[in-house]
Amino acid sequence: MLEQTVPVFAALGDETRLRLVVRLSTGGPMSIARLTQDASVTRQAVTKHLQVLADAGLAHSSRLGRESVWELDLEKLEAARRCIESLSAQWDEALGRLKKLVEK
């Protein structure tokens, strides 16, 4: 499971890409023009970041007239969430064992 989510975590490790994911998750599918409104990055930079998200399986584009509209692919995000939950459970178990050991 961890190997499959590495590209997702790598893509989400950039602040600009994380902001794009947040915008797409709250605003639904958007064109690059909409994604760059009120942004401090250029359309070209946003396009490159969106391609990184697409390469990680987090987003895809479709044509709507002359524009590309981007939207999230939630399956990869859900897999990353499950991976984090699994790691969290492992840490909880390890801390529980340590607590028992210290209390003895």
C-alpha positions as CSV (number, residue, x, y, z in Angstrom):
1,M,0.0,0.0,0.0
2,L,2.8,2.4,0.9
3,E,4.6,2.0,-2.5
4,Q,1.4,3.0,-4.3
5,T,0.9,6.2,-2.3
6,V,4.5,7.5,-2.5
7,P,3.8,9.5,-5.7
8,V,0.7,10.9,-4.1
9,F,2.5,12.1,-1.0
10,A,5.3,13.5,-3.2
11,A,2.8,15.5,-5.3
12,L,1.1,16.8,-2.2
13,G,4.4,17.8,-0.6
14,D,4.4,21.1,-2.6
15,E,2.4,24.0,-1.2
16,T,1.2,25.2,-4.6
17,R,-0.1,21.7,-5.5
18,L,-1.7,21.3,-2.2
19,R,-3.5,24.6,-2.6
20,L,-4.7,23.4,-6.1
21,V,-6.1,20.2,-4.5
22,V,-7.9,22.3,-1.9
23,R,-9.4,24.6,-4.5
24,L,-10.5,21.7,-6.7
25,S,-11.9,19.8,-3.7
26,T,-14.0,22.7,-2.6
27,G,-14.9,24.3,-5.9
28,G,-15.2,21.3,-8.2
29,P,-13.9,21.1,-11.7
30,M,-12.1,24.3,-12.8
31,S,-10.3,25.7,-15.8
32,I,-6.8,26.9,-15.5
33,A,-8.0,30.5,-15.8
34,R,-10.2,30.0,-12.8
35,L,-7.5,28.2,-10.9
36,T,-5.1,31.1,-11.4
37,Q,-7.6,33.8,-10.3
38,D,-6.2,35.6,-7.2
39,A,-3.1,33.3,-7.4
40,S,0.4,34.4,-7.1
41,V,1.6,31.9,-9.8
42,T,1.3,32.1,-13.5
43,R,-0.9,29.9,-15.7
44,Q,2.2,28.2,-17.0
45,A,3.2,27.3,-13.4
46,V,-0.2,26.1,-12.5
47,T,-0.3,23.9,-15.7
48,K,3.0,22.3,-14.7
49,H,1.7,21.7,-11.1
50,L,-1.5,20.2,-12.5
51,Q,0.5,17.9,-14.7
52,V,2.4,16.6,-11.6
53,L,-0.9,16.0,-9.9
54,A,-2.1,14.1,-13.0
55,D,1.1,12.1,-13.2
56,A,0.5,11.0,-9.5
57,G,-3.1,10.0,-10.5
58,L,-4.7,12.8,-8.4
59,A,-6.2,14.9,-11.2
60,H,-7.2,14.8,-14.8
61,S,-8.3,17.3,-17.4
62,S,-11.0,17.2,-20.0
63,R,-11.8,19.6,-22.8
64,L,-14.8,21.9,-22.6
65,G,-14.8,24.0,-25.7
66,R,-11.4,25.7,-25.9
67,E,-10.5,25.2,-22.3
68,S,-9.1,22.4,-20.3
69,V,-11.1,21.7,-17.1
70,W,-9.3,20.0,-14.3
71,E,-10.9,17.8,-11.6
72,L,-9.6,15.6,-8.8
73,D,-9.5,11.8,-9.0
74,L,-10.6,11.0,-5.4
75,E,-9.5,7.3,-5.6
76,K,-5.8,8.1,-5.1
77,L,-6.6,10.6,-2.3
78,E,-8.7,7.9,-0.6
79,A,-5.8,5.4,-0.9
80,A,-3.5,8.0,0.7
81,R,-6.0,8.5,3.5
82,R,-6.2,4.8,4.2
83,C,-2.4,4.6,4.2
84,I,-2.2,7.4,6.8
85,E,-4.8,5.7,9.0
86,S,-2.9,2.4,8.8
87,L,0.4,4.2,9.8
88,S,-1.5,6.0,12.6
89,A,-2.9,2.7,13.9
90,Q,0.6,1.1,13.9
91,W,2.0,4.1,15.9
92,D,-0.9,3.8,18.4
93,E,-0.1,0.1,18.9
94,A,3.6,0.8,19.3
95,L,3.0,3.6,21.8
96,G,0.6,1.3,23.7
97,R,3.2,-1.4,23.9
98,L,5.8,1.2,25.1
99,K,3.4,2.5,27.7
100,K,2.8,-1.0,29.1
101,L,6.5,-1.7,29.2
102,V,7.2,1.6,31.0
103,E,4.4,1.0,33.5
104,K,5.8,-2.4,34.5
